[in-house]
Amino acid sequence: MQASGNGPGGGAPRALWYLGDGRVELRDGAALGAAGDGAVVRALFSGVSRGTERLVLDGRVPESERLRMRAPRQEGDFPGPVKYGYAAVGRVEDGPRDLVGRLVFCLHPHEEAFVAPPAVLHLLPHGLPPRRATLAANMETSLNALWDAGAGACDRIVVVGGGIVGLLAASLAAGLPGAQVTVVDVDERRRAIAETLGAAFATPAEAPRDADVVLHTSATAAGLATALAAAGEEAAVVEMSWHGSDDVAAPLGRAFHSKRLKLLSSQVGQVSPSRRPRWSHRRRLAAALELLAADPRLDALIDVEIPFGEAPALLPERLAPGADGLGVVLTYP
């Protein structure tokens, strides 16, 4: 099969670039020819990581982390301009015969079409809609954090922050036998979604105490304070937020020492140490896709669609702190 691999109207495929100063633009890439040893993928959806991509949008990736924070297949360098993103879902138009026509997930920037080695493409499991599959990278993050936390059956688990990652983590935690899971958020609109996923909901003032495990995903100092206050004696608070170049005040007085609390970092770039000898990144991502395929309730986490061609005008406002919406995807014609 020979595919043009080009953008609308036969031109070169366009990619989204963050300029690092609060602006976004679409740039033409090279026209794509035959796949050669790779596969031509036509994008259908790509997921936007609101926390990370907000920092990229504003040029707030700290200098010490600019190499480690490079996304797979990124172009350009921080603070910008950079071609960024890591949750692309599309259909293979050209390449190996067993892949042509198949739906795939790829850790790739926001781009209309691209050529990728078959080894970096992940086939979507049967029954997984491509729109929901854009949550795969976030599901990986949540799964890794649950491993880092050591959460188990019958634990009291508190998730502070009801964004995409927090709600995915809560959905996984709620699947543990006998676990009591509570999502804590300042936005009452998260209540219905949390309850649909099998978790209770509380405002920060109502947050449970004496939790066995606390996951913090709000990326705010107030959220971290709430997480520490929710932790029980010698419990672990797993910090899942990435604050970029921002410093965050942490209340390490009060009962932090007397309760012998543990503050742990979790980061998806490495497989959790408890699984690392046996789990590769590819195995973990395959597991994330299977988890998404098994849970149609997670469709509710994506509530904002932005046509790719309108991203320069619409995406910055959706990435602003406090913007309406939960999960954002770019849609491709």
C-alpha positions as a printed NumPy array, in Angstrom:
array([[  0.   ,   0.   ,   0.   ],
       [  1.317,   3.42 ,  -0.912],
       [  0.07 ,   6.297,   1.254],
       [  0.569,   9.981,   0.703],
       [  1.105,  10.579,   4.443],
       [  0.444,  14.262,   3.906],
       [ -1.813,  16.787,   5.569],
       [ -5.18 ,  18.084,   4.354],
       [ -5.15 ,  19.197,   0.748],
       [ -2.047,  17.145,  -0.059],
       [  0.434,  19.431,   1.753],
       [  3.039,  18.342,   4.245],
       [  1.663,  17.065,   7.571],
       [  1.524,  19.73 ,  10.246],
       [  2.766,  19.397,  13.818],
       [  2.002,  21.39 ,  16.929],
       [  4.895,  23.374,  18.395],
       [  5.018,  25.029,  21.807],
       [  6.973,  28.279,  21.6  ],
       [  7.709,  28.426,  25.333],
       [  6.099,  31.836,  25.825],
       [  2.436,  30.885,  26.139],
       [  1.883,  30.491,  22.402],
       [  1.265,  27.499,  20.154],
       [  1.684,  27.273,  16.399],
       [  1.297,  24.684,  13.664],
       [  4.326,  24.06 ,  11.471],
       [  4.677,  22.049,   8.293],
       [  6.944,  19.054,   8.464],
       [  8.563,  17.157,   5.638],
       [  6.233,  15.519,   3.126],
       [  5.985,  11.806,   3.805],
       [  6.698,   9.268,   1.127],
       [  6.656,   5.488,   1.342],
       [  7.164,   3.988,   4.778],
       [ 10.412,   2.168,   3.959],
       [ 11.383,   0.247,   7.107],
       [  8.873,   2.221,   9.175],
       [  5.117,   2.65 ,   9.269],
       [  3.096,   5.677,   8.174],
       [  0.547,   6.543,  10.845],
       [ -2.375,   8.885,  10.223],
       [ -3.415,  10.521,  13.517],
       [ -7.01 ,  10.292,  14.702],
       [ -6.673,  11.708,  18.229],
       [ -3.883,  12.847,  20.509],
       [ -4.212,  13.402,  24.228],
       [ -3.058,  16.57 ,  25.965],
       [ -1.361,  16.2  ,  29.345],
       [ -2.702,  19.331,  31.007],
       [ -0.158,  19.542,  33.826],
       [  3.006,  18.802,  31.857],
       [  1.983,  20.605,  28.679],
       [  0.987,  23.698,  30.642],
       [  4.577,  23.886,  31.894],
       [  5.909,  23.329,  28.375],
       [  3.55 ,  25.988,  27.   ],
       [  4.909,  28.54 ,  29.46 ],
       [  8.571,  27.53 ,  29.108],
       [  8.761,  26.332,  32.728],
       [ 10.742,  23.117,  32.271],
       [ 13.722,  23.624,  34.613],
       [ 17.147,  23.576,  33.008],
       [ 18.241,  20.621,  35.146],
       [ 15.391,  18.492,  33.726],
       [ 15.45 ,  19.459,  30.059],
       [ 17.151,  16.282,  28.904],
       [ 15.171,  13.968,  31.16 ],
       [ 11.877,  15.62 ,  30.18 ],
       [ 12.322,  15.168,  26.452],
       [  9.347,  13.305,  25.048],
       [  9.944,  10.387,  22.695],
       [ 10.352,  11.705,  19.125],
       [ 10.382,  15.332,  20.317],
       [ 11.945,  17.96 ,  18.072],
       [ 13.458,  21.215,  19.326],
       [ 14.778,  21.976,  22.786],
       [ 13.303,  23.405,  25.971],
       [ 12.261,  26.044,  26.788],
       [ 11.082,  26.16 ,  23.159],
       [ 10.103,  26.028,  20.448],
       [  9.473,  22.285,  20.796],
       [  7.332,  19.748,  18.979],
       [  5.882,  17.997,  22.003],
       [  3.246,  15.503,  23.114],
       [  3.209,  11.797,  23.898],
       [ -0.256,  10.322,  23.411],
       [ -0.981,   9.867,  19.702],
       [ -3.513,   7.359,  18.382],
       [ -3.896,   6.687,  14.699],
       [ -4.251,   4.186,  11.888],
       [ -1.334,   2.674,   9.989],
       [ -1.588,   3.601,   6.305],
       [  1.631,   2.108,   4.967],
       [  4.32 ,  -0.223,   6.233],
       [  4.495,  -3.841,   7.383],
       [  1.581,  -5.863,   6.041],
       [  0.472,  -7.016,   9.475],
       [  0.145,  -3.396,  10.658],
       [ -1.568,  -1.733,   7.682],
       [ -5.095,  -0.73 ,   8.64 ],
       [ -4.534,  -1.36 ,  12.362],
       [ -5.158,   1.174,  15.121],
       [ -2.064,   1.995,  17.169],
       [ -0.913,   4.086,  20.116],
       [  2.443,   5.835,  19.907],
       [  4.427,   8.063,  22.267],
       [  4.636,  10.789,  19.636],
       [  4.017,  14.572,  19.499],
       [  0.806,  16.127,  18.22 ],
       [  1.12 ,  15.7  ,  14.44 ],
       [ -1.227,  14.924,  11.562],
       [  0.815,  12.023,  10.174],
       [  4.238,  10.562,  10.849],
       [  6.593,   7.697,  10.126],
       [  7.595,   5.561,  13.099],
       [  9.527,   2.317,  13.595],
       [  7.091,  -0.569,  14.117],
       [  8.817,  -1.322,  17.426],
       [  7.43 ,   1.886,  19.006],
       [  3.832,   1.254,  17.908],
       [  1.39 ,  -0.443,  20.271],
       [ -1.657,  -2.162,  18.806],
       [ -4.915,  -1.183,  20.434],
       [ -6.608,  -4.129,  22.149],
       [ -9.917,  -5.312,  20.748],
       [-12.75 ,  -3.071,  21.887],
       [-10.628,  -0.059,  22.867],
       [-11.917,   3.074,  21.079],
       [ -9.09 ,   5.273,  19.765],
       [-10.363,   8.306,  21.691],
       [-10.157,   6.496,  25.033],
       [ -6.753,   5.095,  24.074],
       [ -5.283,   8.609,  24.343],
       [ -5.371,   8.056,  28.133],
       [ -2.713,   5.346,  27.886],
       [  0.242,   7.448,  29.056],
       [ -1.79 ,   8.771,  32.   ],
       [ -2.913,   5.236,  32.872],
       [  0.737,   4.157,  32.868],
       [  1.523,   6.965,  35.299],
       [ -1.319,   5.914,  37.587],
       [ -0.415,   2.227,  37.505],
       [  3.229,   3.012,  38.273],
       [  2.222,   5.197,  41.227],
       [  0.002,   2.484,  42.676],
       [  2.995,   0.135,  42.531],
       [  5.186,   2.804,  44.168],
       [  2.596,   3.256,  46.914],
       [  2.442,  -0.44 ,  47.748],
       [ -1.345,  -0.141,  48.054],
       [ -3.178,  -3.362,  48.771],
       [ -6.516,  -4.965,  49.522],
       [ -8.627,  -3.348,  52.249],
       [ -6.418,  -0.235,  52.461],
       [ -7.885,   3.193,  53.13 ],
       [ -6.64 ,   5.134,  50.101],
       [ -6.984,   8.889,  49.589],
       [ -6.324,  10.533,  46.218],
       [ -5.868,  14.305,  46.495],
       [ -6.568,  15.904,  43.11 ],
       [ -9.405,  14.842,  40.841],
       [ -7.79 ,  15.465,  37.484],
       [ -7.2  ,  12.815,  34.838],
       [ -4.284,  11.119,  36.601],
       [ -5.947,  11.275,  40.01 ],
       [ -9.193,   9.782,  38.732],
       [ -7.375,   7.026,  36.834],
       [ -5.413,   6.197,  39.981],
       [ -8.652,   6.158,  41.972],
       [-10.265,   3.806,  39.453],
       [ -7.362,   1.373,  39.825],
       [ -7.322,   1.654,  43.618],
       [-11.084,   1.081,  43.783],
       [-10.519,  -2.259,  42.055],
       [ -8.475,  -3.56 ,  44.999],
       [-10.625,  -5.932,  47.079],
       [-12.076,  -4.196,  50.113],
       [-10.242,  -0.92 ,  49.477],
       [-11.921,   2.28 ,  50.66 ],
       [-10.988,   5.013,  48.173],
       [-11.749,   8.721,  48.463],
       [-11.016,  11.403,  45.865],
       [-10.417,  14.842,  47.397],
       [-10.853,  17.918,  45.214],
       [-11.984,  21.532,  45.494],
       [-14.269,  21.106,  42.463],
       [-17.616,  19.521,  43.367],
       [-18.092,  18.636,  39.708],
       [-15.596,  15.814,  40.195],
       [-17.937,  14.074,  42.66 ],
       [-20.125,  12.307,  40.105],
       [-17.163,  10.99 ,  38.121],
       [-15.366,   9.765,  41.253],
       [-18.471,   7.939,  42.43 ],
       [-18.974,   6.391,  38.99 ],
       [-15.449,   4.986,  39.255],
       [-16.177,   3.387,  42.621],
       [-14.636,   6.033,  44.902],
       [-16.114,   8.369,  47.481],
       [-15.629,  12.124,  47.142],
       [-14.698,  14.786,  49.676],
       [-13.733,  18.449,  49.684],
       [-10.395,  19.289,  51.386],
       [-12.245,  20.277,  54.569],
       [-13.935,  16.855,  54.603],
       [-10.855,  14.818,  53.666],
       [-10.474,  11.551,  55.598],
       [ -7.748,  11.11 ,  58.178],
       [ -5.73 ,   8.036,  59.11 ],
       [ -5.329,   6.817,  55.514],
       [ -3.014,   3.906,  54.783],
       [ -1.93 ,   5.342,  51.433],
       [ -2.252,   8.871,  50.025],
       [ -1.675,   9.798,  46.379],
       [ -1.189,  13.497,  45.616],
       [ -1.865,  14.727,  42.076],
       [ -3.113,  18.318,  42.432],
       [  0.228,  20.079,  41.736],
       [ -0.533,  22.633,  44.455],
       [  0.975,  23.357,  47.858],
       [ -2.501,  23.312,  49.407],
       [ -3.108,  19.871,  47.951],
       [  0.159,  18.569,  49.357],
       [ -0.791,  19.909,  52.798],
       [ -4.142,  18.129,  52.531],
       [ -2.398,  14.909,  51.504],
       [ -0.013,  15.002,  54.473],
       [ -2.887,  15.72 ,  56.857],
       [ -4.827,  12.727,  55.493],
       [ -2.001,  10.248,  56.114],
       [ -2.186,   7.914,  59.082],
       [  0.63 ,   6.807,  61.388],
       [  3.749,   5.847,  59.366],
       [  1.759,   6.028,  56.124],
       [  3.171,   6.936,  52.73 ],
       [  2.239,  10.021,  50.725],
       [  3.115,   9.477,  47.069],
       [  3.796,  12.744,  45.222],
       [  2.66 ,  12.289,  41.619],
       [  2.535,  15.985,  40.662],
       [  5.3  ,  17.529,  38.599],
       [  5.839,  21.17 ,  39.504],
       [  8.399,  22.055,  36.836],
       [ 10.539,  25.   ,  37.893],
       [  8.17 ,  25.974,  40.729],
       [  9.138,  25.549,  44.385],
       [  6.383,  24.185,  46.619],
       [  5.976,  24.799,  50.328],
       [  5.542,  21.556,  52.272],
       [  4.253,  21.544,  55.87 ],
       [  6.921,  19.313,  57.397],
       [  6.269,  20.558,  60.921],
       [  3.119,  19.682,  62.848],
       [  2.705,  15.891,  62.959],
       [  4.961,  15.036,  60.018],
       [  7.791,  13.709,  62.186],
       [  5.801,  12.418,  65.138],
       [  3.637,  10.334,  62.793],
       [  6.786,   9.197,  60.927],
       [  5.208,   9.917,  57.549],
       [  6.947,   8.999,  54.315],
       [  6.906,  11.371,  51.333],
       [  7.703,   9.418,  48.144],
       [  8.181,  10.556,  44.577],
       [  6.674,   8.673,  41.655],
       [  7.697,   9.275,  38.06 ],
       [  6.674,   7.314,  35.001],
       [ 10.082,   7.539,  33.285],
       [ 11.216,   4.488,  35.274],
       [  9.207,   1.377,  36.056],
       [  8.509,   1.166,  39.791],
       [ 11.421,  -0.567,  41.604],
       [  9.088,  -3.285,  42.874],
       [  8.352,  -4.35 ,  39.276],
       [ 11.466,  -3.239,  37.394],
       [ 13.245,  -6.625,  37.275],
       [ 10.28 ,  -8.167,  35.429],
       [  8.419,  -5.333,  33.725],
       [  9.63 ,  -3.468,  30.647],
       [  8.185,  -0.124,  29.574],
       [  6.465,  -1.935,  26.694],
       [  4.829,  -4.474,  28.996],
       [  3.597,  -1.681,  31.271],
       [  2.102,   0.295,  28.374],
       [  0.409,  -2.846,  27.041],
       [ -1.122,  -3.346,  30.486],
       [ -2.335,   0.273,  30.522],
       [ -4.068,  -0.234,  27.165],
       [ -5.762,  -3.416,  28.402],
       [ -6.985,  -1.613,  31.523],
       [ -8.489,   1.112,  29.345],
       [-10.139,  -1.433,  27.05 ],
       [-11.83 ,  -3.067,  30.044],
       [-13.404,   0.097,  31.464],
       [-15.804,   2.141,  29.289],
       [-16.548,   4.362,  32.323],
       [-13.269,   6.115,  31.554],
       [-14.764,   7.737,  28.444],
       [-16.211,  10.328,  30.832],
       [-12.702,  11.577,  31.644],
       [-12.387,  13.134,  28.175],
       [-14.75 ,  16.072,  27.904],
       [-12.984,  18.599,  25.659],
       [-12.23 ,  18.089,  21.969],
       [-10.201,  20.635,  20.005],
       [ -9.879,  20.338,  16.215],
       [ -6.167,  20.18 ,  15.441],
       [ -6.323,  23.172,  13.095],
       [ -7.788,  25.334,  15.877],
       [ -5.22 ,  24.374,  18.514],
       [ -3.176,  27.625,  18.322],
       [ -6.274,  29.631,  19.228],
       [ -7.982,  27.253,  21.67 ],
       [ -5.343,  25.139,  23.401],
       [ -3.622,  27.852,  25.502],
       [ -6.901,  28.827,  27.167],
       [ -7.654,  25.163,  27.928],
       [ -4.235,  24.8  ,  29.578],
       [ -4.702,  27.864,  31.772],
       [ -4.946,  27.177,  35.526],
       [ -8.569,  26.718,  36.53 ],
       [ -9.817,  26.264,  32.961],
       [-13.039,  24.323,  32.553],
       [-12.854,  20.757,  31.396],
       [-11.149,  17.615,  32.556],
       [ -9.514,  15.707,  29.705],
       [ -8.485,  17.4  ,  26.454],
       [ -7.915,  15.667,  23.123],
       [ -6.959,  17.042,  19.741],
       [ -8.998,  15.64 ,  16.855],
       [ -7.656,  15.244,  13.333],
       [ -9.61 ,  15.494,  10.084]])
